[in-house]
């Protein structure tokens, strides 16, 4: 090698070393800037109204689209409740949008608002092709903004999902351009949301997600105050668990409940726990709660009891109940069975009987329904096949408002979103009425 | 307003589409100037919106943002082909392919749920992971495998600068496309060595298409 060649080689070697040291210097600075793990932040809850028991039901959506599914809720600063769900001509269709409506507790009525997210709008924001939209969940971030997370798919089925985030600074009237969260290394495929997001005490956000391509398992994302993913933790592994819900009992203690997606009987809700604010989670075990491979939702009440809404059967989704546990999810007691069509003789029903039953259920659900036959017909389009008709009450989402009221929404026969509103006094009365019956 | 991460993501998709022209044999036989013009025209065509989105956005929608490693290898391939010069020798690229292939074979199954350990989590700023990478990059530098050092250093720098949408360092180091490419290259190289055991070594593992531009090795 000539002298000039040698000098060039030494020069380029030095340059490589300099680039390397600068790059790693920046990376280490960034790494040490990352917020340390936070503690859970159990919410403080007030007392609603005069404390008299109340319980009421109504529909959130009015059949604007043939199919609706996967509702979620967030409380607004003025005490109103905003719901989100996805709806369109059918699940996975290109016209599916994330719908939203607001509930004014004083008026006791829902008011539909323009969609929070559309496929074309999301595609434009993300500058990438989007094929369909799915489950939305929302949370109030530490800075007061509402963050909405929803599932988007560019290629394939739900296994090809990723999570998209948008933010509102005006309580959900308008939304910022969407951002995609990158959560897996394989084409960012297969991360979905369903469980309720929550805040850590340092203002970072916990977002329960799940993976359903090849494996089926639950994960927990941690997002910083800007919404960037700063950590991801596996809550389970294998091919049998989905849709985790994290329920914090104190700043360090929490349980995670997961939908059981395995085939091995008994089919039970899976339960994992932590005593160190989620640094370590126990291996998920089957709880005593039945689960037909369907979503669960829950809250931790002020007295430490856990309240969960779920399909408490091992097959089908035609029963939905509220259950409670006073011992961190070890034993459970049924509070109320909200929907139950499991005992209906002659199932699957023929269309005429289905229309009659669904019409009655619609009337019982909401006295203000103008024509329950319309509701029944809309439900029959989704729930009737050649072999007959069935019922589905699924994808519950339960929150507790700051005034202590509890709000539950769920998919009603894939065609409407139903809302159940009740308070702690009603819950206490139900628990005293049921005594020790219906224990799980 | 368009984000910086969208610009970088679309630019890397455009680079990939332009570089893919080099895989077409009739194009590779063209004069360098014509190849350069064709690649430039293609890059403009796929970066300009047609309808709602530019064509590059469809590639990005399907494959996500390409890693810095892929970008570096594509840039090296394009530079080599258009200049007729070889900035990186075959041995370095072969070792790089083996490193990527082995990492991908261990990393992807674990990251996609094979077992409770998730190596992808390390990419969210684990100091231990960064230290390991630094050791690897310094080791590669010490033995003059500068391609590996450069790829790691640029990936780490780009991650620190939030160059892509992802906040995970792994997405800057590795992606499925470069992994598949490296696996195929390693397998093809192994097959060739098995078929012709007499002579060929790692230097002759297949790498990017520009290898055919200039060969100084004996046949």
HADDOCK unambig.tbl for C-alpha pairs under 7 A between the chains (distance, minus, plus):
assign (segid A and resid 16 and name CA) (segid B and resid 150 and name CA) 6.44 0.50 0.50
assign (segid A and resid 19 and name CA) (segid B and resid 153 and name CA) 6.36 0.50 0.50
assign (segid A and resid 20 and name CA) (segid B and resid 153 and name CA) 4.62 0.50 0.50
assign (segid A and resid 23 and name CA) (segid B and resid 153 and name CA) 5.47 0.50 0.50
assign (segid A and resid 23 and name CA) (segid B and resid 154 and name CA) 6.75 0.50 0.50
assign (segid A and resid 23 and name CA) (segid B and resid 156 and name CA) 5.59 0.50 0.50
assign (segid A and resid 23 and name CA) (segid B and resid 157 and name CA) 4.24 0.50 0.50
assign (segid A and resid 24 and name CA) (segid B and resid 153 and name CA) 6.94 0.50 0.50
assign (segid A and resid 24 and name CA) (segid B and resid 156 and name CA) 6.33 0.50 0.50
assign (segid A and resid 24 and name CA) (segid B and resid 157 and name CA) 6.92 0.50 0.50
assign (segid A and resid 26 and name CA) (segid B and resid 157 and name CA) 6.67 0.50 0.50
assign (segid A and resid 26 and name CA) (segid B and resid 160 and name CA) 5.87 0.50 0.50
assign (segid A and resid 27 and name CA) (segid B and resid 156 and name CA) 6.16 0.50 0.50
assign (segid A and resid 27 and name CA) (segid B and resid 157 and name CA) 6.68 0.50 0.50
assign (segid A and resid 27 and name CA) (segid B and resid 160 and name CA) 5.16 0.50 0.50
assign (segid A and resid 28 and name CA) (segid B and resid 127 and name CA) 6.95 0.50 0.50
assign (segid A and resid 30 and name CA) (segid B and resid 160 and name CA) 6.31 0.50 0.50
assign (segid A and resid 31 and name CA) (segid B and resid 125 and name CA) 4.57 0.50 0.50
assign (segid A and resid 31 and name CA) (segid B and resid 126 and name CA) 6.78 0.50 0.50
assign (segid A and resid 31 and name CA) (segid B and resid 127 and name CA) 6.58 0.50 0.50
assign (segid A and resid 127 and name CA) (segid B and resid 6 and name CA) 6.97 0.50 0.50
assign (segid A and resid 127 and name CA) (segid B and resid 53 and name CA) 6.75 0.50 0.50
assign (segid A and resid 127 and name CA) (segid B and resid 57 and name CA) 5.90 0.50 0.50
assign (segid A and resid 128 and name CA) (segid B and resid 57 and name CA) 4.55 0.50 0.50
assign (segid A and resid 128 and name CA) (segid B and resid 58 and name CA) 5.75 0.50 0.50
assign (segid A and resid 128 and name CA) (segid B and resid 60 and name CA) 6.09 0.50 0.50
assign (segid A and resid 128 and name CA) (segid B and resid 61 and name CA) 4.56 0.50 0.50
assign (segid A and resid 129 and name CA) (segid B and resid 57 and name CA) 6.46 0.50 0.50
assign (segid A and resid 129 and name CA) (segid B and resid 58 and name CA) 5.31 0.50 0.50
assign (segid A and resid 129 and name CA) (segid B and resid 61 and name CA) 5.03 0.50 0.50
assign (segid A and resid 154 and name CA) (segid B and resid 61 and name CA) 5.91 0.50 0.50
assign (segid A and resid 154 and name CA) (segid B and resid 62 and name CA) 6.25 0.50 0.50
assign (segid A and resid 155 and name CA) (segid B and resid 62 and name CA) 6.25 0.50 0.50
assign (segid A and resid 182 and name CA) (segid B and resid 165 and name CA) 6.90 0.50 0.50
assign (segid A and resid 182 and name CA) (segid B and resid 166 and name CA) 5.11 0.50 0.50
assign (segid A and resid 185 and name CA) (segid B and resid 171 and name CA) 6.11 0.50 0.50
assign (segid A and resid 185 and name CA) (segid B and resid 175 and name CA) 6.87 0.50 0.50
assign (segid A and resid 186 and name CA) (segid B and resid 176 and name CA) 6.15 0.50 0.50
assign (segid A and resid 187 and name CA) (segid B and resid 63 and name CA) 5.16 0.50 0.50
assign (segid A and resid 187 and name CA) (segid B and resid 64 and name CA) 5.41 0.50 0.50
assign (segid A and resid 188 and name CA) (segid B and resid 64 and name CA) 6.78 0.50 0.50
assign (segid A and resid 215 and name CA) (segid B and resid 113 and name CA) 5.78 0.50 0.50
assign (segid A and resid 229 and name CA) (segid B and resid 167 and name CA) 6.33 0.50 0.50
assign (segid A and resid 230 and name CA) (segid B and resid 124 and name CA) 5.77 0.50 0.50
assign (segid A and resid 230 and name CA) (segid B and resid 167 and name CA) 6.99 0.50 0.50
assign (segid A and resid 231 and name CA) (segid B and resid 121 and name CA) 6.55 0.50 0.50
assign (segid A and resid 231 and name CA) (segid B and resid 124 and name CA) 5.72 0.50 0.50
assign (segid A and resid 232 and name CA) (segid B and resid 121 and name CA) 5.76 0.50 0.50
assign (segid A and resid 233 and name CA) (segid B and resid 121 and name CA) 6.96 0.50 0.50
assign (segid A and resid 236 and name CA) (segid B and resid 116 and name CA) 6.86 0.50 0.50
assign (segid A and resid 237 and name CA) (segid B and resid 113 and name CA) 5.90 0.50 0.50
assign (segid A and resid 237 and name CA) (segid B and resid 115 and name CA) 5.98 0.50 0.50
assign (segid A and resid 237 and name CA) (segid B and resid 116 and name CA) 5.37 0.50 0.50
assign (segid A and resid 238 and name CA) (segid B and resid 113 and name CA) 6.43 0.50 0.50
assign (segid A and resid 238 and name CA) (segid B and resid 114 and name CA) 6.78 0.50 0.50
assign (segid A and resid 238 and name CA) (segid B and resid 115 and name CA) 6.72 0.50 0.50
